Amino acid sequence: MKYLVLILVVVVVLWLVRSQRPAAPRRSATPPPPQDLGKPREMVECRQCGVHLPRDEALPGPGGHYCCEAHRRASGG
């Protein structure tokens, strides 16, 4: 009988401790809507090293596009 009372006391204490903690925020079942990332940008390849980058960030040069000024100069441009 005393074990039953002891178990009951432990359960009540645990219940009180849990009820005092703030509840964790619940996650919604539906994922958030996707963000609008805009239109895809046209990609070009650096003639020197082969890295792909957006056309508007590439440097035009002789024979193609380059990722940086050093690669454009190395090819004679």
Secondary structure, DSSP 8 states (H G I E B T S, - for coil): -HHHHHHHHHHHHHHHHHHHS-------SS--------S---EEEBTTT--EEEGGGSEEETTEEESSHHHHHHTT-
